[in-house]
Amino acid sequence: MEHLLSFLETLPVWTPQAIYVSLLVIGLGKDLSRHGEVRISGDKPVQELTSTVITIFLLIWGGFFLTFKTPQIIYSFIFLLGAGYRVSGKKQETIVSFGTSFLVRAFILGLLFWGGFFSF
């Protein structure tokens, strides 16, 4: 664990933000390529749990939770509600919508900006 921490300290300050935005853009590209298709949510709980852990790790590493004010409370509520639903195993068919996906990600980015995630 000590080696991992020393490695993380050698990376640039903006590394968690760059990784987060890269994953966000990849997700948008995936939704654009699957726009209009049926998606079954809840059929991959291990994948959902892994993405949840990675997201929380990036936000903590990037300093989003150094304070716990209004943006962090809103983000935590939305994130925990969505994560709990996704890992619950309840399967539901939805239509992939790039527009909705874009708006949700823009809202989340706004919360992260407001909460200081992108201030170095």
MARBA-3410 file (N, C-alpha, C, O; in Angstrom, 1 decimal):
120
0.8,-1.2,0.0,0.0,0.0,0.0,0.9,1.3,0.0,0.5,2.3,-0.6 ~ 2.0,1.2,0.7,2.9,2.3,0.8,3.4,2.7,-0.6,3.6,3.8,-1.0 ~ 3.7,1.6,-1.4,4.2,1.8,-2.8,3.2,2.5,-3.7,3.5,3.4,-4.5 ~ 1.9,2.1,-3.5,0.9,2.7,-4.3,0.7,4.2,-3.9,0.6,5.1,-4.8 ~ 0.8,4.5,-2.6,0.6,5.9,-2.2,1.8,6.8,-2.7,1.6,7.9,-3.1
3.0,6.2,-2.7,4.2,7.0,-3.2,4.1,7.2,-4.7,4.5,8.2,-5.2 ~ 3.5,6.2,-5.4,3.3,6.3,-6.8,2.3,7.4,-7.1,2.5,8.2,-8.0 ~ 1.2,7.4,-6.4,0.2,8.4,-6.6,0.7,9.8,-6.4,0.2,10.7,-7.0 ~ 1.6,10.0,-5.5,2.1,11.3,-5.2,3.0,11.8,-6.3,3.2,13.0,-6.4 ~ 3.6,10.9,-7.1,4.4,11.4,-8.2,3.6,11.8,-9.5,4.2,12.5,-10.4
2.3,11.5,-9.5,1.5,11.9,-10.6,1.1,13.4,-10.6,1.1,14.0,-9.5 ~ 0.8,14.0,-11.7,0.4,15.4,-11.7,-0.9,15.6,-10.9,-1.7,14.7,-10.7 ~ -1.1,16.8,-10.4,-2.2,17.1,-9.5,-3.6,16.9,-10.2,-4.5,16.4,-9.6 ~ -3.6,17.1,-11.5,-4.9,17.0,-12.3,-5.2,15.6,-12.8,-6.1,15.4,-13.5 ~ -4.4,14.6,-12.4,-4.6,13.2,-12.9,-6.0,12.6,-12.6,-6.6,12.1,-13.5
-6.5,12.7,-11.4,-7.9,12.2,-11.2,-8.9,12.8,-12.0,-9.9,12.2,-12.5 ~ -8.8,14.1,-12.2,-9.8,14.9,-13.0,-9.7,14.4,-14.5,-10.7,14.2,-15.2 ~ -8.5,14.2,-15.0,-8.3,13.8,-16.4,-8.8,12.4,-16.6,-9.5,12.1,-17.6 ~ -8.6,11.5,-15.6,-9.2,10.1,-15.7,-10.7,10.2,-15.7,-11.3,9.5,-16.4 ~ -11.2,11.0,-14.7,-12.7,11.1,-14.6,-13.3,11.6,-15.9,-14.3,11.0,-16.4
-12.8,12.7,-16.5,-13.3,13.2,-17.7,-13.1,12.2,-18.9,-14.0,12.1,-19.7 ~ -12.0,11.5,-18.9,-11.8,10.5,-20.0,-12.9,9.4,-19.9,-13.4,9.0,-20.9 ~ -13.1,8.9,-18.7,-14.2,7.9,-18.5,-15.6,8.4,-18.9,-16.4,7.7,-19.4 ~ -15.8,9.7,-18.6,-17.1,10.3,-18.9,-17.2,10.4,-20.4,-18.3,10.1,-21.0 ~ -16.2,10.8,-21.1,-16.2,10.9,-22.6,-16.4,9.5,-23.2,-17.1,9.4,-24.2
-15.7,8.5,-22.7,-15.9,7.2,-23.2,-17.3,6.7,-23.0,-17.9,6.1,-23.9 ~ -17.9,7.0,-21.9,-19.3,6.7,-21.6,-20.3,7.4,-22.6,-21.2,6.8,-23.1 ~ -20.0,8.7,-22.9,-20.8,9.4,-23.8,-20.7,8.8,-25.2,-21.7,8.6,-25.9 ~ -19.5,8.4,-25.6,-19.3,7.8,-26.9,-20.0,6.4,-27.0,-20.6,6.1,-28.1 ~ -20.0,5.7,-25.9,-20.7,4.4,-25.9,-22.2,4.6,-26.1,-22.9,3.9,-26.8
-22.7,5.7,-25.3,-24.1,5.9,-25.5,-24.5,6.5,-26.8,-25.6,6.2,-27.3 ~ -23.6,7.3,-27.4,-23.9,7.8,-28.8,-23.9,6.6,-29.8,-24.8,6.6,-30.7 ~ -23.0,5.6,-29.6,-23.0,4.5,-30.6,-24.2,3.6,-30.4,-24.6,2.8,-31.3 ~ -24.8,3.6,-29.2,-25.9,2.7,-28.9,-27.2,3.5,-28.8,-28.2,2.9,-28.3 ~ -27.3,4.7,-29.2,-28.5,5.5,-29.1,-29.7,4.8,-29.8,-29.6,4.4,-30.9
-30.7,4.8,-29.1,-32.0,4.2,-29.6,-32.1,2.7,-29.3,-33.1,2.1,-29.5 ~ -31.0,2.0,-28.9,-31.0,0.6,-28.6,-31.6,0.3,-27.2,-31.6,1.2,-26.4 ~ -32.1,-0.9,-27.0,-32.6,-1.3,-25.7,-31.4,-1.7,-24.9,-30.5,-2.5,-25.3 ~ -31.4,-1.2,-23.6,-30.3,-1.6,-22.7,-31.0,-2.2,-21.5,-32.0,-1.7,-21.0 ~ -30.5,-3.3,-21.0,-31.0,-4.0,-19.8,-30.1,-3.6,-18.6,-29.0,-4.0,-18.5
-30.7,-2.7,-17.7,-29.9,-2.3,-16.6,-30.1,-3.3,-15.4,-31.1,-4.0,-15.3 ~ -29.0,-3.4,-14.6,-29.1,-4.3,-13.5,-28.6,-5.7,-13.8,-28.7,-6.6,-12.9 ~ -28.2,-6.0,-15.0,-27.7,-7.4,-15.3,-26.2,-7.6,-15.1,-25.7,-8.7,-15.4 ~ -25.5,-6.5,-14.7,-24.1,-6.6,-14.5,-23.7,-6.0,-13.2,-23.0,-4.9,-13.2 ~ -24.1,-6.5,-12.0,-23.9,-5.9,-10.7,-22.4,-5.7,-10.4,-22.0,-4.8,-9.7
-21.5,-6.7,-10.8,-20.1,-6.6,-10.5,-19.5,-5.4,-11.2,-18.7,-4.7,-10.7 ~ -19.9,-5.2,-12.5,-19.4,-4.1,-13.3,-19.9,-2.8,-12.7,-19.1,-1.8,-12.6 ~ -21.1,-2.8,-12.2,-21.6,-1.5,-11.6,-20.9,-1.2,-10.3,-20.6,-0.1,-10.1 ~ -20.7,-2.2,-9.5,-20.0,-2.0,-8.2,-18.5,-1.5,-8.5,-18.0,-0.7,-7.8 ~ -17.9,-2.1,-9.5,-16.5,-1.7,-9.8,-16.5,-0.2,-10.3,-15.6,0.5,-9.8
-17.4,0.2,-11.1,-17.4,1.5,-11.6,-17.7,2.5,-10.4,-17.2,3.6,-10.4 ~ -18.6,2.1,-9.5,-18.9,2.9,-8.3,-17.7,3.1,-7.5,-17.4,4.2,-7.1 ~ -16.9,2.1,-7.2,-15.7,2.2,-6.4,-14.7,3.0,-7.1,-14.0,3.9,-6.4 ~ -14.5,2.9,-8.4,-13.5,3.7,-9.2,-13.9,5.2,-9.1,-13.1,6.0,-8.9 ~ -15.2,5.5,-9.3,-15.7,6.9,-9.3,-15.4,7.5,-7.9,-14.9,8.6,-7.8
-15.8,6.8,-6.8,-15.6,7.3,-5.5,-14.1,7.5,-5.2,-13.7,8.5,-4.6 ~ -13.2,6.6,-5.6,-11.8,6.7,-5.5,-11.3,8.0,-6.2,-10.5,8.7,-5.6 ~ -11.7,8.2,-7.4,-11.3,9.4,-8.2,-11.7,10.7,-7.5,-11.0,11.6,-7.5 ~ -12.9,10.7,-7.0,-13.4,11.9,-6.4,-12.7,12.2,-5.1,-12.4,13.4,-4.8 ~ -12.4,11.2,-4.3,-11.7,11.4,-3.1,-10.3,11.8,-3.4,-9.7,12.8,-2.8
-9.6,11.1,-4.4,-8.3,11.5,-4.8,-8.2,12.9,-5.3,-7.2,13.6,-5.0 ~ -9.2,13.3,-6.0,-9.2,14.6,-6.6,-9.6,15.8,-5.7,-9.6,16.9,-6.1 ~ -10.0,15.4,-4.5,-10.3,16.4,-3.5,-11.7,16.9,-3.4,-12.0,17.9,-2.7 ~ -12.6,16.2,-4.1,-14.0,16.7,-4.1,-14.6,16.6,-2.7,-15.5,17.4,-2.3 ~ -14.2,15.6,-1.9,-14.8,15.5,-0.6,-14.0,16.0,0.5,-14.1,15.6,1.7
-13.1,17.0,0.2,-12.3,17.7,1.3,-13.2,18.5,2.1,-13.0,18.7,3.3 ~ -14.3,19.0,1.5,-15.3,19.7,2.3,-16.6,19.0,2.0,-16.7,18.2,1.0 ~ -17.6,19.1,2.8,-18.9,18.5,2.6,-20.0,19.6,2.7,-20.6,19.7,3.7 ~ -20.1,20.3,1.6,-21.1,21.3,1.5,-22.2,20.9,0.5,-22.4,19.7,0.2 ~ -23.0,21.9,0.1,-24.2,21.6,-0.7,-23.9,20.7,-2.0,-24.6,19.8,-2.2
-22.9,21.0,-2.8,-22.7,20.2,-4.0,-22.3,18.7,-3.6,-22.7,17.8,-4.3 ~ -21.5,18.6,-2.6,-21.2,17.2,-2.1,-22.4,16.4,-1.6,-22.5,15.2,-1.9 ~ -23.3,17.1,-0.9,-24.5,16.5,-0.4,-25.4,16.1,-1.6,-25.9,15.0,-1.6 ~ -25.6,17.0,-2.5,-26.4,16.7,-3.7,-25.8,15.5,-4.5,-26.5,14.6,-4.9 ~ -24.5,15.6,-4.7,-23.9,14.5,-5.5,-24.0,13.2,-4.8,-24.3,12.2,-5.4
-23.7,13.2,-3.5,-23.8,12.0,-2.7,-25.2,11.3,-2.7,-25.3,10.1,-2.9 ~ -26.2,12.2,-2.6,-27.5,11.7,-2.6,-27.9,11.0,-4.0,-28.4,9.9,-4.0 ~ -27.6,11.8,-5.0,-27.9,11.2,-6.4,-27.1,10.0,-6.7,-27.6,9.0,-7.2 ~ -25.8,10.0,-6.3,-24.9,8.9,-6.6,-25.3,7.7,-5.8,-25.4,6.6,-6.4 ~ -25.6,7.8,-4.5,-26.0,6.7,-3.7,-27.3,6.1,-4.1,-27.5,4.9,-4.1
-28.2,7.0,-4.5,-29.5,6.5,-5.0,-29.4,5.7,-6.3,-29.9,4.6,-6.4 ~ -28.6,6.2,-7.2,-28.3,5.5,-8.5,-27.5,4.3,-8.3,-27.8,3.2,-8.9 ~ -26.5,4.3,-7.5,-25.6,3.2,-7.3,-26.4,2.0,-6.6,-26.3,0.9,-6.9 ~ -27.2,2.4,-5.6,-28.0,1.4,-4.9,-29.0,0.7,-5.9,-29.2,-0.5,-5.8 ~ -29.6,1.5,-6.8,-30.5,0.9,-7.7,-29.8,0.0,-8.7,-30.2,-1.1,-9.0
-28.6,0.4,-9.2,-27.8,-0.3,-10.2,-27.3,-1.6,-9.6,-27.3,-2.7,-10.3 ~ -26.9,-1.7,-8.4,-26.3,-2.9,-7.8,-27.4,-3.8,-7.1,-27.1,-4.8,-6.6 ~ -28.6,-3.3,-7.1,-29.7,-4.1,-6.5,-30.0,-5.4,-7.2,-30.6,-6.3,-6.7 ~ -29.6,-5.4,-8.5,-29.9,-6.6,-9.3,-31.3,-6.6,-10.0,-31.6,-7.5,-10.7 ~ -32.0,-5.5,-9.8,-33.3,-5.4,-10.4,-33.1,-5.1,-11.9,-32.5,-4.0,-12.2
-33.6,-5.9,-12.8,-33.4,-5.7,-14.2,-34.6,-4.9,-14.8,-35.7,-5.1,-14.5 ~ -34.2,-3.9,-15.6,-35.1,-3.1,-16.3,-34.6,-2.7,-17.7,-33.5,-2.4,-17.9 ~ -35.5,-2.8,-18.6,-35.2,-2.4,-20.0,-35.4,-0.9,-20.2,-36.5,-0.4,-19.9 ~ -34.4,-0.3,-20.8,-34.5,1.2,-21.1,-34.0,1.4,-22.5,-33.2,0.6,-23.0 ~ -34.4,2.5,-23.1,-33.9,2.9,-24.4,-32.7,3.8,-24.1,-32.8,4.8,-23.4
-31.6,3.6,-24.8,-30.4,4.4,-24.6,-30.7,5.7,-25.4,-31.0,5.7,-26.5 ~ -30.5,6.8,-24.7,-30.7,8.2,-25.2,-29.4,9.0,-25.0,-29.0,9.3,-23.9 ~ -28.8,9.4,-26.1,-27.6,10.2,-26.0,-27.9,11.5,-25.4,-27.1,12.0,-24.6 ~ -29.0,12.1,-25.8,-29.4,13.4,-25.2,-29.5,13.4,-23.7,-29.0,14.3,-23.0 ~ -30.2,12.4,-23.2,-30.4,12.3,-21.8,-29.1,12.0,-21.1,-28.7,12.6,-20.1
-28.3,11.2,-21.7,-27.0,10.8,-21.1,-26.1,12.1,-21.1,-25.4,12.3,-20.1 ~ -26.1,12.9,-22.1,-25.3,14.1,-22.2,-25.8,15.1,-21.1,-24.9,15.7,-20.4 ~ -27.1,15.3,-20.9,-27.6,16.2,-19.9,-27.3,15.8,-18.5,-26.9,16.6,-17.7 ~ -27.4,14.5,-18.2,-27.0,13.9,-16.9,-25.6,14.2,-16.6,-25.2,14.6,-15.5 ~ -24.7,13.9,-17.6,-23.3,14.1,-17.4,-22.9,15.5,-17.2,-22.0,15.9,-16.5
-23.6,16.4,-18.0,-23.4,17.8,-17.8,-23.8,18.3,-16.4,-23.1,19.1,-15.9 ~ -24.9,17.8,-15.9,-25.3,18.2,-14.6,-24.3,17.7,-13.5,-24.0,18.5,-12.6 ~ -23.8,16.5,-13.7,-22.8,16.0,-12.7,-21.5,16.8,-12.8,-20.9,17.1,-11.8 ~ -21.1,17.1,-14.0,-19.9,17.9,-14.2,-20.1,19.3,-13.5,-19.2,19.8,-12.9 ~ -21.3,19.9,-13.6,-21.6,21.1,-13.0,-21.5,21.0,-11.5,-20.9,21.9,-10.8
-22.0,19.9,-10.9,-21.8,19.7,-9.5,-20.4,19.6,-9.1,-20.0,20.1,-8.0 ~ -19.6,18.9,-9.9,-18.2,18.7,-9.6,-17.4,20.0,-9.6,-16.6,20.3,-8.8 ~ -17.8,20.9,-10.7,-17.1,22.2,-10.7,-17.5,23.0,-9.5,-16.7,23.6,-8.9 ~ -18.8,23.0,-9.2,-19.3,23.8,-8.0,-18.6,23.3,-6.7,-18.3,24.1,-5.9 ~ -18.4,22.0,-6.6,-17.8,21.5,-5.4,-16.3,21.6,-5.4,-15.7,21.1,-4.4
-15.6,22.1,-6.4,-14.2,22.3,-6.4,-13.3,21.2,-6.9,-12.1,21.2,-6.7 ~ -14.0,20.2,-7.6,-13.2,19.1,-8.1,-12.2,19.5,-9.1,-11.1,18.9,-9.3 ~ -12.5,20.5,-9.9,-11.6,21.0,-11.0,-10.7,22.2,-10.6,-10.1,22.8,-11.5 ~ -10.7,22.5,-9.3,-9.8,23.6,-8.9,-8.5,23.0,-8.3,-8.6,22.3,-7.3 ~ -7.4,23.3,-8.9,-6.2,22.7,-8.5,-5.4,23.6,-7.6,-4.3,23.3,-7.1
END
